[in-house]
Amino acid sequence: MEFTNNLAEAEAFDKMTTKVLKFVLYKKRTENEVREKFQTEIEEDKLEDIIEILKENNYLNDKDYIERSIKEYKALKNMSIKEMNYKLQQKKVNKHLLDEYIYENREELLEFEIKSAKNILMKKVKNPEEIEDVKRYLYNKGYMSESVSIAVDELGE
């Protein structure tokens, strides 16, 4: 009788693991997204076991998620470092991993922020009187004053 119960438990666990794996494979997810999605369906200890299995097999990796997301942002949008940070915080990625990534890639991200500010300035400034309004817009979007100043100087050259 005990063997039958263990087999049924193992099958149920396998079924839950498959369900979570499908969720993760459909689109890259953060650990927290998985926890939030399945917290009501799967017992907490079982969910933690499933998350550990997925992490061990590299299906769930917040560090890779951060890296991939920032590369995607850089390829598709003009964004400040602060905007990227905010977007990833909304996904509830590990704050320590996010801060670490930003610190390790500071130079590259600063160059991107300056390039983004320059792109926005070129697109929005039609005459010299508009520069101050666009600079204010950039500051509101989280661009650092240093990045905006460099972009304005490069644009003026």
DOKOLTOR-578332 format. One record per residue (C-alpha): x, y, z; residue in one letter. Coordinates in steps of 0.2 Angstrom, whole numbers. Layout:
! residues N
atom px = X, py = Y, pz = Z, rest = a .
...
***
This chain:
! residues 157
atom px = 0, py = 0, pz = 0, rest = m .
atom px = 14, py = 12, pz = 4, rest = e .
atom px = 22, py = 9, pz = -12, rest = f .
atom px = 6, py = 14, pz = -21, rest = t .
atom px = 5, py = 30, pz = -11, rest = n .
atom px = 24, py = 34, pz = -15, rest = n .
atom px = 21, py = 31, pz = -34, rest = l .
atom px = 6, py = 42, pz = -34, rest = a .
atom px = 15, py = 56, pz = -25, rest = e .
atom px = 30, py = 54, pz = -37, rest = a .
atom px = 18, py = 55, pz = -52, rest = e .
atom px = 9, py = 70, pz = -45, rest = a .
atom px = 26, py = 79, pz = -42, rest = f .
atom px = 32, py = 74, pz = -59, rest = d .
atom px = 16, py = 82, pz = -66, rest = k .
atom px = 18, py = 98, pz = -56, rest = m .
atom px = 37, py = 99, pz = -62, rest = t .
atom px = 31, py = 97, pz = -80, rest = t .
atom px = 18, py = 111, pz = -78, rest = k .
atom px = 31, py = 123, pz = -71, rest = v .
atom px = 44, py = 118, pz = -84, rest = l .
atom px = 32, py = 122, pz = -98, rest = k .
atom px = 28, py = 139, pz = -90, rest = f .
atom px = 47, py = 143, pz = -89, rest = v .
atom px = 50, py = 136, pz = -107, rest = l .
atom px = 36, py = 146, pz = -115, rest = y .
atom px = 45, py = 162, pz = -110, rest = k .
atom px = 60, py = 165, pz = -99, rest = k .
atom px = 55, py = 168, pz = -81, rest = r .
atom px = 62, py = 174, pz = -65, rest = t .
atom px = 61, py = 163, pz = -49, rest = e .
atom px = 49, py = 175, pz = -42, rest = n .
atom px = 37, py = 175, pz = -57, rest = e .
atom px = 37, py = 156, pz = -55, rest = v .
atom px = 33, py = 157, pz = -36, rest = r .
atom px = 19, py = 170, pz = -39, rest = e .
atom px = 11, py = 160, pz = -53, rest = k .
atom px = 11, py = 143, pz = -43, rest = f .
atom px = 10, py = 148, pz = -25, rest = q .
atom px = -9, py = 144, pz = -24, rest = t .
atom px = -8, py = 128, pz = -35, rest = e .
atom px = 8, py = 119, pz = -27, rest = i .
atom px = 13, py = 117, pz = -9, rest = e .
atom px = 27, py = 129, pz = -4, rest = e .
atom px = 40, py = 115, pz = 0, rest = d .
atom px = 36, py = 106, pz = -16, rest = k .
atom px = 37, py = 122, pz = -26, rest = l .
atom px = 54, py = 126, pz = -19, rest = e .
atom px = 60, py = 108, pz = -23, rest = d .
atom px = 54, py = 111, pz = -41, rest = i .
atom px = 62, py = 128, pz = -42, rest = i .
atom px = 79, py = 120, pz = -36, rest = e .
atom px = 78, py = 106, pz = -49, rest = i .
atom px = 75, py = 119, pz = -63, rest = l .
atom px = 89, py = 130, pz = -56, rest = k .
atom px = 101, py = 115, pz = -56, rest = e .
atom px = 96, py = 111, pz = -74, rest = n .
atom px = 98, py = 129, pz = -79, rest = n .
atom px = 80, py = 132, pz = -84, rest = y .
atom px = 79, py = 146, pz = -71, rest = l .
atom px = 93, py = 158, pz = -69, rest = n .
atom px = 90, py = 176, pz = -63, rest = d .
atom px = 108, py = 181, pz = -68, rest = k .
atom px = 105, py = 175, pz = -86, rest = d .
atom px = 88, py = 183, pz = -86, rest = y .
atom px = 95, py = 200, pz = -81, rest = i .
atom px = 109, py = 199, pz = -94, rest = e .
atom px = 97, py = 193, pz = -108, rest = r .
atom px = 84, py = 207, pz = -103, rest = s .
atom px = 97, py = 221, pz = -104, rest = i .
atom px = 104, py = 215, pz = -120, rest = k .
atom px = 86, py = 215, pz = -127, rest = e .
atom px = 83, py = 233, pz = -120, rest = y .
atom px = 99, py = 239, pz = -128, rest = k .
atom px = 94, py = 231, pz = -145, rest = a .
atom px = 77, py = 238, pz = -146, rest = l .
atom px = 75, py = 254, pz = -135, rest = k .
atom px = 83, py = 270, pz = -130, rest = n .
atom px = 83, py = 268, pz = -111, rest = m .
atom px = 92, py = 275, pz = -96, rest = s .
atom px = 101, py = 263, pz = -83, rest = i .
atom px = 88, py = 268, pz = -71, rest = k .
atom px = 74, py = 263, pz = -83, rest = e .
atom px = 82, py = 246, pz = -86, rest = m .
atom px = 84, py = 244, pz = -67, rest = n .
atom px = 66, py = 249, pz = -64, rest = y .
atom px = 59, py = 237, pz = -77, rest = k .
atom px = 69, py = 222, pz = -70, rest = l .
atom px = 64, py = 227, pz = -52, rest = q .
atom px = 46, py = 226, pz = -58, rest = q .
atom px = 49, py = 208, pz = -63, rest = k .
atom px = 56, py = 205, pz = -45, rest = k .
atom px = 73, py = 199, pz = -50, rest = v .
atom px = 85, py = 197, pz = -36, rest = n .
atom px = 90, py = 215, pz = -32, rest = k .
atom px = 108, py = 209, pz = -27, rest = h .
atom px = 111, py = 201, pz = -44, rest = l .
atom px = 104, py = 216, pz = -53, rest = l .
atom px = 115, py = 228, pz = -43, rest = d .
atom px = 130, py = 217, pz = -46, rest = e .
atom px = 127, py = 216, pz = -65, rest = y .
atom px = 125, py = 235, pz = -66, rest = i .
atom px = 141, py = 238, pz = -56, rest = y .
atom px = 151, py = 225, pz = -67, rest = e .
atom px = 145, py = 233, pz = -83, rest = n .
atom px = 144, py = 251, pz = -78, rest = r .
atom px = 155, py = 257, pz = -92, rest = e .
atom px = 145, py = 248, pz = -106, rest = e .
atom px = 129, py = 254, pz = -99, rest = l .
atom px = 135, py = 272, pz = -97, rest = l .
atom px = 140, py = 272, pz = -115, rest = e .
atom px = 123, py = 265, pz = -120, rest = f .
atom px = 114, py = 278, pz = -109, rest = e .
atom px = 124, py = 292, pz = -118, rest = i .
atom px = 120, py = 285, pz = -135, rest = k .
atom px = 101, py = 284, pz = -130, rest = s .
atom px = 101, py = 301, pz = -124, rest = a .
atom px = 109, py = 307, pz = -140, rest = k .
atom px = 96, py = 298, pz = -150, rest = n .
atom px = 82, py = 305, pz = -141, rest = i .
atom px = 89, py = 323, pz = -142, rest = l .
atom px = 92, py = 321, pz = -161, rest = m .
atom px = 74, py = 315, pz = -163, rest = k .
atom px = 65, py = 327, pz = -152, rest = k .
atom px = 75, py = 343, pz = -154, rest = v .
atom px = 70, py = 353, pz = -170, rest = k .
atom px = 76, py = 370, pz = -165, rest = n .
atom px = 88, py = 376, pz = -151, rest = p .
atom px = 74, py = 382, pz = -140, rest = e .
atom px = 68, py = 364, pz = -137, rest = e .
atom px = 84, py = 358, pz = -129, rest = i .
atom px = 80, py = 362, pz = -112, rest = e .
atom px = 63, py = 354, pz = -113, rest = d .
atom px = 70, py = 338, pz = -120, rest = v .
atom px = 84, py = 338, pz = -106, rest = k .
atom px = 70, py = 339, pz = -93, rest = r .
atom px = 61, py = 325, pz = -102, rest = y .
atom px = 77, py = 315, pz = -101, rest = l .
atom px = 80, py = 319, pz = -82, rest = y .
atom px = 62, py = 313, pz = -79, rest = n .
atom px = 66, py = 297, pz = -88, rest = k .
atom px = 80, py = 294, pz = -76, rest = g .
atom px = 95, py = 299, pz = -87, rest = y .
atom px = 110, py = 305, pz = -77, rest = m .
atom px = 114, py = 323, pz = -79, rest = s .
atom px = 132, py = 318, pz = -84, rest = e .
atom px = 125, py = 307, pz = -98, rest = s .
atom px = 113, py = 321, pz = -104, rest = v .
atom px = 127, py = 334, pz = -104, rest = s .
atom px = 139, py = 323, pz = -114, rest = i .
atom px = 125, py = 319, pz = -126, rest = a .
atom px = 121, py = 338, pz = -128, rest = v .
atom px = 140, py = 341, pz = -131, rest = d .
atom px = 142, py = 328, pz = -144, rest = e .
atom px = 126, py = 333, pz = -153, rest = l .
atom px = 133, py = 351, pz = -153, rest = g .
atom px = 149, py = 346, pz = -162, rest = e .
***
